[in-house]
């Protein structure tokens, strides 16, 4: 959270008086996490659900369920409550901002009273918040606030653009899922998780993924992990167990079976063969 003296200085700066990030962060698997602000907050708040689910209430409106790939904007001064889902607690990124441009940005994102945006590319939005977090954690300077403000502007611009464009076409959603898989090979996830990320039912997602990739999502993940494992076997001295863990297999024997199913040889045999062929 930004210190009071720097925040006061920043509100008088030509740049950060228009957009100032006062707080930003990440809560992973935040079971029992929630906030209740009857008088609202002094800042506009963005909450981005990266996984799991949660609930948001604005004013007297009925609760809204936030799921993976959704972002919600809470205008400053508006009474609100939010909490993680009890059975599937969310992981969230959040950002608090103030500034002269906030009213116009809020109006561009919140249309017809709907504060929720279905993100076309959740990872670009997460990257923007992460950039703001990193800038503010590294140093408490005006330069860091400029970097955080730029990241926040990019986030709000994406939210406003996604509001105008609406949900992504199915093929675009499959690309988003594939990008997620490439970036999170060591993570555990289910087909249900990926379907929620794409904003589709499990059956629709499975059929669409196979139509786009030519193989099932399970086979795609297995081959993607195998390709990364081959790279690590050739380029590092990490053990087979370490490489298995790096590509999402906590059980070394299961990793070896999956690797052999794709490559026809065990990880150790593949590494030995690759080194025999290396130029010396």
Order of alpha helices (4+ residues) and beta strands (2+ residues): alpha-beta-beta-beta-beta-beta-beta-beta-beta-alpha-beta-alpha-alpha-alpha-alpha-alpha-alpha-alpha-alpha-alpha
